[in-house]
Amino acid sequence: MTMQDHDRILVKHAVTGRMFVNSGVDDVTYTLERLEENGAAVLEIRGISPWAAEDIRSVQRELNVFHFEEPPGQPPVKHWFYVGEHDVVYNEATSTLTIRTGAEITYKPDEYWA
């Protein structure tokens, strides 16, 4: 899945809530490929600086990755991916950070709040 006009991703530190990447405001592009194994996925984010990649890699076991689908006129769908022990790799030549996630939880906020 490639980035859509009404989709965005967030990469946050689970412990402190620190925002590392917000595709809605940061100058990045991404692709998200869902794998067949237990909600795993591979997220590739292009446009990441080496120092930002180092910050992210330093807490890779404590990352949360969110994918928001926000089509106009429809309720949003939120996907929450856990990273944990999975790999976070940075390619400095292409400024690409690759995050392999573990389990995914999908939820629709409109089903919880009326």
N, CA, C and O atoms as a printed pandas DataFrame, in Angstrom:
     atom_number atom_name residue_name chain_id  residue_number  x_coord  y_coord  z_coord
0              1         N          MET        A               1    0.859   -1.161    0.000
1              2        CA          MET        A               1    0.000    0.000    0.000
2              3         C          MET        A               1    0.904    1.223    0.000
3              4         O          MET        A               1    1.810    1.327    0.827
4              5         N          THR        A               2    0.673    2.120   -0.893
5              6        CA          THR        A               2    1.429    3.359   -0.917
6              7         C          THR        A               2    0.633    4.457   -0.238
7              8         O          THR        A               2   -0.574    4.339   -0.027
8              9         N          MET        A               3    1.328    5.514    0.093
9             10        CA          MET        A               3    0.695    6.615    0.790
10            11         C          MET        A               3   -0.476    7.180   -0.018
11            12         O          MET        A               3   -0.363    7.392   -1.225
12            13         N          GLN        A               4   -1.562    7.414    0.638
13            14        CA          GLN        A               4   -2.750    7.996    0.036
14            15         C          GLN        A               4   -2.920    9.416    0.574
15            16         O          GLN        A               4   -2.343    9.775    1.600
16            17         N          ASP        A               5   -3.717   10.216   -0.127
17            18        CA          ASP        A               5   -3.961   11.580    0.323
18            19         C          ASP        A               5   -4.636   11.640    1.687
19            20         O          ASP        A               5   -4.468   12.616    2.418
20            21         N          HIS        A               6   -5.385   10.621    2.032
21            22        CA          HIS        A               6   -6.154   10.653    3.276
22            23         C          HIS        A               6   -5.671    9.588    4.271
23            24         O          HIS        A               6   -6.426    9.144    5.135
24            25         N          ASP        A               7   -4.433    9.198    4.137
25            26        CA          ASP        A               7   -3.800    8.274    5.065
26            27         C          ASP        A               7   -2.606    8.991    5.684
27            28         O          ASP        A               7   -2.064    9.930    5.101
28            29         N          ARG        A               8   -2.205    8.547    6.854
29            30        CA          ARG        A               8   -0.971    9.051    7.453
30            31         C          ARG        A               8   -0.434    8.018    8.417
31            32         O          ARG        A               8   -1.160    7.141    8.885
32            33         N          ILE        A               9    0.834    8.135    8.704
33            34        CA          ILE        A               9    1.463    7.247    9.672
34            35         C          ILE        A               9    2.117    8.086   10.763
35            36         O          ILE        A               9    2.539    9.220   10.539
36            37         N          LEU        A              10    2.187    7.492   11.945
37            38        CA          LEU        A              10    2.896    8.080   13.079
38            39         C          LEU        A              10    3.847    7.033   13.619
39            40         O          LEU        A              10    3.503    5.853   13.681
40            41         N          VAL        A              11    5.037    7.451   14.010
41            42        CA          VAL        A              11    5.979    6.588   14.714
42            43         C          VAL        A              11    6.271    7.295   16.021
43            44         O          VAL        A              11    6.781    8.416   16.032
44            45         N          LYS        A              12    5.942    6.626   17.139
45            46        CA          LYS        A              12    6.069    7.255   18.456
46            47         C          LYS        A              12    6.821    6.337   19.416
47            48         O          LYS        A              12    6.846    5.117   19.254
48            49         N          HIS        A              13    7.429    6.965   20.415
49            50        CA          HIS        A              13    8.037    6.222   21.506
50            51         C          HIS        A              13    6.923    5.848   22.479
51            52         O          HIS        A              13    6.242    6.722   23.015
52            53         N          ALA        A              14    6.744    4.569   22.704
53            54        CA          ALA        A              14    5.633    4.087   23.523
54            55         C          ALA        A              14    5.724    4.557   24.973
55            56         O          ALA        A              14    4.697    4.775   25.616
56            57         N          VAL        A              15    6.928    4.714   25.489
57            58        CA          VAL        A              15    7.103    5.042   26.901
58            59         C          VAL        A              15    6.859    6.527   27.171
59            60         O          VAL        A              15    6.126    6.872   28.098
60            61         N          THR        A              16    7.463    7.404   26.374
61            62        CA          THR        A              16    7.369    8.840   26.637
62            63         C          THR        A              16    6.329    9.545   25.782
63            64         O          THR        A              16    5.941   10.674   26.085
64            65         N          GLY        A              17    5.873    8.894   24.717
65            66        CA          GLY        A              17    4.933    9.515   23.797
66            67         C          GLY        A              17    5.611   10.424   22.790
67            68         O          GLY        A              17    4.932   11.102   22.019
68            69         N          ARG        A              18    6.942   10.452   22.780
69            70        CA          ARG        A              18    7.682   11.310   21.848
70            71         C          ARG        A              18    7.334   10.938   20.403
71            72         O          ARG        A              18    7.367    9.766   20.025
72            73         N          MET        A              19    7.003   11.952   19.609
73            74        CA          MET        A              19    6.689   11.750   18.196
74            75         C          MET        A              19    7.981   11.796   17.388
75            76         O          MET        A              19    8.724   12.776   17.443
76            77         N          PHE        A              20    8.242   10.731   16.638
77            78        CA          PHE        A              20    9.397   10.700   15.756
78            79         C          PHE        A              20    9.020   11.053   14.323
79            80         O          PHE        A              20    9.721   11.825   13.667
80            81         N          VAL        A              21    7.919   10.493   13.834
81            82        CA          VAL        A              21    7.495   10.723   12.452
82            83         C          VAL        A              21    5.989   10.923   12.419
83            84         O          VAL        A              21    5.238   10.149   13.014
84            85         N          ASN        A              22    5.554   11.960   11.724
85            86        CA          ASN        A              22    4.146   12.195   11.459
86            87         C          ASN        A              22    4.051   12.563    9.983
87            88         O          ASN        A              22    4.377   13.685    9.595
88            89         N          SER        A              23    3.607   11.618    9.164
89            90        CA          SER        A              23    3.590   11.860    7.723
90            91         C          SER        A              23    2.613   12.967    7.333
91            92         O          SER        A              23    2.653   13.454    6.203
92            93         N          GLY        A              24    1.747   13.365    8.245
93            94        CA          GLY        A              24    0.832   14.462    7.968
94            95         C          GLY        A              24    1.504   15.823    7.962
95            96         O          GLY        A              24    0.994   16.767    7.358
96            97         N          VAL        A              25    2.649   15.932    8.634
97            98        CA          VAL        A              25    3.349   17.212    8.697
98            99         C          VAL        A              25    4.816   17.117    8.288
99           100         O          VAL        A              25    5.403   18.120    7.882
100          101         N          ASP        A              26    5.410   15.951    8.386
101          102        CA          ASP        A              26    6.823   15.778    8.029
102          103         C          ASP        A              26    6.965   15.555    6.532
103          104         O          ASP        A              26    6.055   15.042    5.881
104          105         N          ASP        A              27    8.104   15.941    5.998
105          106        CA          ASP        A              27    8.384   15.786    4.576
106          107         C          ASP        A              27    8.910   14.375    4.310
107          108         O          ASP        A              27   10.091   14.186    4.016
108          109         N          VAL        A              28    8.021   13.390    4.416
109          110        CA          VAL        A              28    8.361   11.988    4.200
110          111         C          VAL        A              28    7.309   11.344    3.297
111          112         O          VAL        A              28    6.195   11.848    3.153
112          113         N          THR        A              29    7.690   10.231    2.703
113          114        CA          THR        A              29    6.740    9.376    1.993
114          115         C          THR        A              29    6.887    7.987    2.578
115          116         O          THR        A              29    7.897    7.679    3.211
116          117         N          TYR        A              30    5.896    7.154    2.373
117          118        CA          TYR        A              30    5.981    5.810    2.946
118          119         C          TYR        A              30    5.212    4.798    2.115
119          120         O          TYR        A              30    4.333    5.137    1.324
120          121         N          THR        A              31    5.582    3.538    2.329
121          122        CA          THR        A              31    4.800    2.406    1.849
122          123         C          THR        A              31    4.597    1.484    3.038
123          124         O          THR        A              31    5.461    1.377    3.909
124          125         N          LEU        A              32    3.474    0.833    3.068
125          126        CA          LEU        A              32    3.138   -0.099    4.137
126          127         C          LEU        A              32    2.693   -1.398    3.495
127          128         O          LEU        A              32    1.693   -1.435    2.777
128          129         N          GLU        A              33    3.436   -2.464    3.753
129          130        CA          GLU        A              33    3.114   -3.775    3.200
130          131         C          GLU        A              33    2.724   -4.706    4.334
131          132         O          GLU        A              33    3.529   -4.992    5.221
132          133         N          ARG        A              34    1.499   -5.172    4.300
133          134        CA          ARG        A              34    1.046   -6.115    5.323
134          135         C          ARG        A              34    1.492   -7.523    4.935
135          136         O          ARG        A              34    1.373   -7.935    3.781
136          137         N          LEU        A              35    2.004   -8.245    5.921
137          138        CA          LEU        A              35    2.464   -9.610    5.712
138          139         C          LEU        A              35    1.390  -10.582    6.191
139          140         O          LEU        A              35    0.460  -10.184    6.893
140          141         N          GLU        A              36    1.510  -11.815    5.828
141          142        CA          GLU        A              36    0.487  -12.803    6.193
142          143         C          GLU        A              36    0.656  -13.353    7.594
143          144         O          GLU        A              36   -0.186  -14.130    8.045
144          145         N          GLU        A              37    1.691  -12.987    8.285
145          146        CA          GLU        A              37    1.984  -13.575    9.578
146          147         C          GLU        A              37    1.505  -12.721   10.752
147          148         O          GLU        A              37    2.151  -11.727   11.082
148          149         N          ASN        A              38    0.423  -13.071   11.372
149          150        CA          ASN        A              38   -0.065  -12.479   12.628
150          151         C          ASN        A              38   -0.099  -10.958   12.661
151          152         O          ASN        A              38    0.302  -10.367   13.664
152          153         N          GLY        A              39   -0.551  -10.320   11.627
153          154        CA          GLY        A              39   -0.659   -8.875   11.640
154          155         C          GLY        A              39    0.646   -8.145   11.451
155          156         O          GLY        A              39    0.709   -6.936   11.672
156          157         N          ALA        A              40    1.697   -8.846   11.045
157          158        CA          ALA        A              40    2.982   -8.201   10.812
158          159         C          ALA        A              40    2.916   -7.343    9.556
159          160         O          ALA        A              40    2.098   -7.577    8.667
160          161         N          ALA        A              41    3.791   -6.347    9.501
161          162        CA          ALA        A              41    3.848   -5.465    8.340
162          163         C          ALA        A              41    5.263   -4.918    8.206
163          164         O          ALA        A              41    6.058   -4.964    9.146
164          165         N          VAL        A              42    5.559   -4.402    7.016
165          166        CA          VAL        A              42    6.826   -3.723    6.775
166          167         C          VAL        A              42    6.495   -2.305    6.327
167          168         O          VAL        A              42    5.794   -2.097    5.336
168          169         N          LEU        A              43    7.009   -1.342    7.072
169          170        CA          LEU        A              43    6.812    0.066    6.782
170          171         C          LEU        A              43    8.136    0.647    6.321
171          172         O          LEU        A              43    9.136    0.555    7.033
172          173         N          GLU        A              44    8.153    1.243    5.138
173          174        CA          GLU        A              44    9.340    1.937    4.636
174          175         C          GLU        A              44    9.021    3.426    4.577
175          176         O          GLU        A              44    8.070    3.846    3.918
176          177         N          ILE        A              45    9.833    4.216    5.279
177          178        CA          ILE        A              45    9.636    5.669    5.324
178          179         C          ILE        A              45   10.845    6.322    4.670
179          180         O          ILE        A              45   11.979    6.123    5.108
180          181         N          ARG        A              46   10.603    7.095    3.629
181          182        CA          ARG        A              46   11.668    7.794    2.914
182          183         C          ARG        A              46   11.691    9.261    3.332
183          184         O          ARG        A              46   10.648    9.891    3.512
184          185         N          GLY        A              47   12.920    9.796    3.484
185          186        CA          GLY        A              47   13.068   11.193    3.879
186          187         C          GLY        A              47   13.474   11.348    5.326
187          188         O          GLY        A              47   13.303   12.419    5.909
188          189         N          ILE        A              48   14.012   10.289    5.915
189          190        CA          ILE        A              48   14.429   10.306    7.328
190          191         C          ILE        A              48   15.908   10.686    7.411
191          192         O          ILE        A              48   16.741   10.102    6.717
192          193         N          SER        A              49   16.228   11.649    8.245
193          194        CA          SER        A              49   17.625   12.063    8.418
194          195         C          SER        A              49   18.383   11.014    9.228
195          196         O          SER        A              49   17.773   10.250    9.977
196          197         N          PRO        A              50   19.704   10.972    9.084
197          198        CA          PRO        A              50   20.495    9.996    9.858
198          199         C          PRO        A              50   20.329   10.160   11.364
199          200         O          PRO        A              50   20.259    9.164   12.084
200          201         N          TRP        A              51   20.264   11.407   11.858
201          202        CA          TRP        A              51   20.143   11.607   13.309
202          203         C          TRP        A              51   18.759   11.189   13.803
203          204         O          TRP        A              51   18.638   10.659   14.907
204          205         N          ALA        A              52   17.718   11.416   13.010
205          206        CA          ALA        A              52   16.380   10.954   13.401
206          207         C          ALA        A              52   16.328    9.435   13.406
207          208         O          ALA        A              52   15.732    8.830   14.296
208          209         N          ALA        A              53   16.952    8.823   12.413
209          210        CA          ALA        A              53   16.990    7.352   12.357
210          211         C          ALA        A              53   17.702    6.785   13.575
211          212         O          ALA        A              53   17.271    5.778   14.135
212          213         N          GLU        A              54   18.790    7.427   13.986
213          214        CA          GLU        A              54   19.530    6.957   15.161
214          215         C          GLU        A              54   18.676    7.072   16.423
215          216         O          GLU        A              54   18.685    6.169   17.260
216          217         N          ASP        A              55   17.939    8.177   16.566
217          218        CA          ASP        A              55   17.035    8.331   17.712
218          219         C          ASP        A              55   15.985    7.219   17.727
219          220         O          ASP        A              55   15.700    6.636   18.774
220          221         N          ILE        A              56   15.423    6.936   16.572
221          222        CA          ILE        A              56   14.386    5.904   16.479
222          223         C          ILE        A              56   14.968    4.530   16.781
223          224         O          ILE        A              56   14.383    3.753   17.535
224          225         N          ARG        A              57   16.117    4.233   16.193
225          226        CA          ARG        A              57   16.742    2.922   16.421
226          227         C          ARG        A              57   17.133    2.726   17.886
227          228         O          ARG        A              57   17.144    1.598   18.378
228          229         N          SER        A              58   17.451    3.811   18.578
229          230        CA          SER        A              58   17.878    3.678   19.982
230          231         C          SER        A              58   16.748    3.206   20.887
231          232         O          SER        A              58   17.006    2.702   21.980
232          233         N          VAL        A              59   15.505    3.360   20.452
233          234        CA          VAL        A              59   14.354    2.909   21.251
234          235         C          VAL        A              59   13.470    1.946   20.450
235          236         O          VAL        A              59   12.263    1.865   20.681
236          237         N          GLN        A              60   14.074    1.223   19.516
237          238        CA          GLN        A              60   13.282    0.404   18.594
238          239         C          GLN        A              60   12.387   -0.613   19.288
239          240         O          GLN        A              60   11.334   -0.956   18.750
240          241         N          ARG        A              61   12.760   -1.097   20.441
241          242        CA          ARG        A              61   11.922   -2.067   21.152
242          243         C          ARG        A              61   10.738   -1.405   21.856
243          244         O          ARG        A              61    9.878   -2.088   22.410
244          245         N          GLU        A              62   10.700   -0.084   21.830
245          246        CA          GLU        A              62    9.648    0.671   22.513
246          247         C          GLU        A              62    8.855    1.544   21.544
247          248         O          GLU        A              62    8.293    2.562   21.949
248          249         N          LEU        A              63    8.804    1.158   20.273
249          250        CA          LEU        A              63    8.096    1.955   19.276
250          251         C          LEU        A              63    6.658    1.503   19.117
251          252         O          LEU        A              63    6.341    0.320   19.236
252          253         N          ASN        A              64    5.817    2.448   18.850
253          254        CA          ASN        A              64    4.460    2.190   18.367
254          255         C          ASN        A              64    4.346    2.839   17.003
255          256         O          ASN        A              64    4.807    3.962   16.797
256          257         N          VAL        A              65    3.735    2.131   16.079
257          258        CA          VAL        A              65    3.499    2.647   14.735
258          259         C          VAL        A              65    1.997    2.680   14.523
259          260         O          VAL        A              65    1.299    1.701   14.786
260          261         N          PHE        A              66    1.509    3.808   14.049
261          262        CA          PHE        A              66    0.081    3.972   13.794
262          263         C          PHE        A              66   -0.134    4.293   12.322
263          264         O          PHE        A              66    0.624    5.056   11.723
264          265         N          HIS        A              67   -1.170    3.704   11.750
265          266        CA          HIS        A              67   -1.588    4.031   10.384
266          267         C          HIS        A              67   -3.041    4.464   10.477
267          268         O          HIS        A              67   -3.895    3.711   10.945
268          269         N          PHE        A              68   -3.315    5.681   10.028
269          270        CA          PHE        A              68   -4.664    6.228   10.069
270          271         C          PHE        A              68   -5.209    6.316    8.650
271          272         O          PHE        A              68   -4.576    6.899    7.770
272          273         N          GLU        A              69   -6.373    5.742    8.436
273          274        CA          GLU        A              69   -7.098    5.895    7.180
274          275         C          GLU        A              69   -8.233    6.869    7.476
275          276         O          GLU        A              69   -9.086    6.602    8.322
276          277         N          GLU        A              70   -8.238    8.003    6.769
277          278        CA          GLU        A              70   -9.196    9.064    7.066
278          279         C          GLU        A              70   -9.879    9.542    5.785
279          280         O          GLU        A              70   -9.679   10.683    5.368
280          281         N          PRO        A              71  -10.689    8.673    5.154
281          282        CA          PRO        A              71  -11.351    9.083    3.911
282          283         C          PRO        A              71  -12.406   10.152    4.185
283          284         O          PRO        A              71  -13.104   10.090    5.198
284          285         N          PRO        A              72  -12.524   11.134    3.285
285          286        CA          PRO        A              72  -13.503   12.203    3.485
286          287         C          PRO        A              72  -14.925   11.655    3.595
287          288         O          PRO        A              72  -15.340   10.802    2.810
288          289         N          GLY        A              73  -15.657   12.159    4.577
289          290        CA          GLY        A              73  -17.047   11.769    4.739
290          291         C          GLY        A              73  -17.265   10.395    5.342
291          292         O          GLY        A              73  -18.401    9.928    5.432
292          293         N          GLN        A              74  -16.189    9.742    5.757
293          294        CA          GLN        A              74  -16.311    8.414    6.369
294          295         C          GLN        A              74  -15.568    8.402    7.700
295          296         O          GLN        A              74  -14.644    9.189    7.904
296          297         N          PRO        A              75  -15.966    7.518    8.600
297          298        CA          PRO        A              75  -15.257    7.424    9.880
298          299         C          PRO        A              75  -13.819    6.938    9.674
299          300         O          PRO        A              75  -13.554    6.131    8.783
300          301         N          PRO        A              76  -12.907    7.428   10.492
301          302        CA          PRO        A              76  -11.514    6.980   10.371
302          303         C          PRO        A              76  -11.353    5.534   10.839
303          304         O          PRO        A              76  -12.136    5.029   11.643
304          305         N          VAL        A              77  -10.319    4.889   10.314
305          306        CA          VAL        A              77   -9.914    3.556   10.769
306          307         C          VAL        A              77   -8.473    3.692   11.229
307          308         O          VAL        A              77   -7.629    4.214   10.501
308          309         N          LYS        A              78   -8.191    3.221   12.439
309          310        CA          LYS        A              78   -6.859    3.340   13.011
310          311         C          LYS        A              78   -6.240    1.958   13.187
311          312         O          LYS        A              78   -6.878    1.027   13.677
312          313         N          HIS        A              79   -4.991    1.855   12.776
313          314        CA          HIS        A              79   -4.236    0.606   12.904
314          315         C          HIS        A              79   -3.044    0.884   13.819
315          316         O          HIS        A              79   -2.291    1.835   13.610
316          317         N          TRP        A              80   -2.892    0.049   14.820
317          318        CA          TRP        A              80   -1.824    0.207   15.797
318          319         C          TRP        A              80   -0.932   -1.009   15.671
319          320         O          TRP        A              80   -1.381   -2.138   15.871
320          321         N          PHE        A              81    0.340   -0.785   15.339
321          322        CA          PHE        A              81    1.312   -1.859   15.176
322          323         C          PHE        A              81    2.326   -1.807   16.313
323          324         O          PHE        A              81    2.776   -0.731   16.708
324          325         N          TYR        A              82    2.677   -2.968   16.829
325          326        CA          TYR        A              82    3.722   -3.078   17.837
326          327         C          TYR        A              82    5.026   -3.443   17.148
327          328         O          TYR        A              82    5.034   -4.254   16.221
328          329         N          VAL        A              83    6.124   -2.853   17.591
329          330        CA          VAL        A              83    7.414   -3.154   16.990
330          331         C          VAL        A              83    8.182   -4.137   17.857
331          332         O          VAL        A              83    8.630   -5.165   17.350
332          333         N          GLY        A              84    8.349   -3.862   19.141
333          334        CA          GLY        A              84    9.019   -4.789   20.039
334          335         C          GLY        A              84   10.381   -5.226   19.554
335          336         O          GLY        A              84   11.253   -4.393   19.308
336          337         N          GLU        A              85   10.571   -6.513   19.414
337          338        CA          GLU        A              85   11.872   -7.076   19.065
338          339         C          GLU        A              85   12.135   -7.096   17.569
339          340         O          GLU        A              85   13.184   -7.576   17.140
340          341         N          HIS        A              86   11.239   -6.602   16.792
341          342        CA          HIS        A              86   11.399   -6.669   15.344
342          343         C          HIS        A              86   12.391   -5.626   14.850
343          344         O          HIS        A              86   12.725   -4.682   15.567
344          345         N          ASP        A              87   12.842   -5.800   13.662
345          346        CA          ASP        A              87   13.939   -4.998   13.121
346          347         C          ASP        A              87   13.539   -3.584   12.726
347          348         O          ASP        A              87   12.450   -3.343   12.207
348          349         N          VAL        A              88   14.451   -2.664   12.986
349          350        CA          VAL        A              88   14.380   -1.297   12.480
350          351         C          VAL        A              88   15.724   -1.063   11.800
351          352         O          VAL        A              88   16.769   -1.109   12.449
352          353         N          VAL        A              89   15.695   -0.813   10.498
353          354        CA          VAL        A              89   16.915   -0.704    9.704
354          355         C          VAL        A              89   16.902    0.632    8.975
355          356         O          VAL        A              89   15.858    1.077    8.498
356          357         N          TYR        A              90   18.066    1.270    8.891
357          358        CA          TYR        A              90   18.178    2.543    8.190
358          359         C          TYR        A              90   19.179    2.421    7.046
359          360         O          TYR        A              90   20.276    1.889    7.218
360          361         N          ASN        A              91   18.787    2.918    5.884
361          362        CA          ASN        A              91   19.662    2.968    4.727
362          363         C          ASN        A              91   19.982    4.437    4.480
363          364         O          ASN        A              91   19.150    5.183    3.963
364          365         N          GLU        A              92   21.180    4.844    4.848
365          366        CA          GLU        A              92   21.553    6.258    4.744
366          367         C          GLU        A              92   21.616    6.717    3.291
367          368         O          GLU        A              92   21.313    7.875    3.001
368          369         N          ALA        A              93   22.006    5.828    2.367
369          370        CA          ALA        A              93   22.119    6.204    0.955
370          371         C          ALA        A              93   20.779    6.636    0.360
371          372         O          ALA        A              93   20.735    7.491   -0.524
372          373         N          THR        A              94   19.686    6.042    0.848
373          374        CA          THR        A              94   18.355    6.380    0.327
374          375         C          THR        A              94   17.497    7.131    1.345
375          376         O          THR        A              94   16.343    7.453    1.063
376          377         N          SER        A              95   18.054    7.412    2.527
377          378        CA          SER        A              95   17.323    8.075    3.626
378          379         C          SER        A              95   16.035    7.337    3.964
379          380         O          SER        A              95   15.010    7.950    4.262
380          381         N          THR        A              96   16.108    5.989    3.912
381          382        CA          THR        A              96   14.926    5.159    4.132
382          383         C          THR        A              96   15.046    4.382    5.437
383          384         O          THR        A              96   16.025    3.673    5.669
384          385         N          LEU        A              97   14.039    4.528    6.277
385          386        CA          LEU        A              97   13.930    3.762    7.518
386          387         C          LEU        A              97   12.919    2.656    7.272
387          388         O          LEU        A              97   11.798    2.919    6.838
388          389         N          THR        A              98   13.313    1.420    7.547
389          390        CA          THR        A              98   12.425    0.272    7.376
390          391         C          THR        A              98   12.116   -0.297    8.754
391          392         O          THR        A              98   13.019   -0.633    9.520
392          393         N          ILE        A              99   10.829   -0.397    9.054
393          394        CA          ILE        A              99   10.379   -0.925   10.338
394          395         C          ILE        A              99    9.530   -2.160   10.065
395          396         O          ILE        A              99    8.525   -2.091    9.357
396          397         N          ARG        A             100    9.939   -3.285   10.631
397          398        CA          ARG        A             100    9.142   -4.505   10.543
398          399         C          ARG        A             100    8.365   -4.604   11.848
399          400         O          ARG        A             100    8.951   -4.692   12.927
400          401         N          THR        A             101    7.053   -4.590   11.739
401          402        CA          THR        A             101    6.212   -4.591   12.938
402          403         C          THR        A             101    5.730   -5.992   13.273
403          404         O          THR        A             101    5.810   -6.917   12.465
404          405         N          GLY        A             102    5.230   -6.114   14.489
405          406        CA          GLY        A             102    4.631   -7.363   14.936
406          407         C          GLY        A             102    3.123   -7.275   14.822
407          408         O          GLY        A             102    2.596   -6.982   13.749
408          409         N          ALA        A             103    2.443   -7.520   15.888
409          410        CA          ALA        A             103    0.979   -7.581   15.894
410          411         C          ALA        A             103    0.341   -6.242   15.555
411          412         O          ALA        A             103    0.916   -5.177   15.780
412          413         N          GLU        A             104   -0.872   -6.330   15.004
413          414        CA          GLU        A             104   -1.653   -5.155   14.631
414          415         C          GLU        A             104   -3.010   -5.209   15.317
415          416         O          GLU        A             104   -3.652   -6.257   15.390
416          417         N          ILE        A             105   -3.427   -4.054   15.815
417          418        CA          ILE        A             105   -4.782   -3.899   16.341
418          419         C          ILE        A             105   -5.461   -2.845   15.467
419          420         O          ILE        A             105   -4.925   -1.754   15.274
420          421         N          THR        A             106   -6.635   -3.172   14.945
421          422        CA          THR        A             106   -7.405   -2.228   14.137
422          423         C          THR        A             106   -8.630   -1.819   14.927
423          424         O          THR        A             106   -9.318   -2.661   15.504
424          425         N          TYR        A             107   -8.900   -0.523   14.949
425          426        CA          TYR        A             107  -10.103   -0.066   15.641
426          427         C          TYR        A             107  -10.695    1.137   14.932
427          428         O          TYR        A             107  -10.016    1.864   14.208
428          429         N          LYS        A             108  -11.972    1.317   15.164
429          430        CA          LYS        A             108  -12.719    2.421   14.580
430          431         C          LYS        A             108  -13.246    3.274   15.726
431          432         O          LYS        A             108  -14.160    2.855   16.436
432          433         N          PRO        A             109  -12.679    4.469   15.916
433          434        CA          PRO        A             109  -13.083    5.314   17.048
434          435         C          PRO        A             109  -14.576    5.583   17.107
435          436         O          PRO        A             109  -15.124    5.712   18.202
436          437         N          ASP        A             110  -15.250    5.672   15.977
437          438        CA          ASP        A             110  -16.683    5.969   15.996
438          439         C          ASP        A             110  -17.502    4.842   16.625
439          440         O          ASP        A             110  -18.663    5.047   16.980
440          441         N          GLU        A             111  -16.910    3.660   16.766
441          442        CA          GLU        A             111  -17.615    2.558   17.412
442          443         C          GLU        A             111  -17.508    2.635   18.933
443          444         O          GLU        A             111  -18.201    1.908   19.644
444          445         N          TYR        A             112  -16.631    3.524   19.434
445          446        CA          TYR        A             112  -16.428    3.659   20.875
446          447         C          TYR        A             112  -17.024    4.944   21.435
447          448         O          TYR        A             112  -17.468    4.980   22.582
448          449         N          TRP        A             113  -17.032    6.002   20.617
449          450        CA          TRP        A             113  -17.570    7.277   21.064
450          451         C          TRP        A             113  -18.662    7.720   20.118
451          452         O          TRP        A             113  -18.457    7.769   18.905
452          453         N          ALA        A             114  -19.817    8.041   20.660
453          454        CA          ALA        A             114  -20.927    8.462   19.804
454          455         C          ALA        A             114  -21.043    9.960   19.782
455          456         O          ALA        A             114  -21.922   10.501   19.113
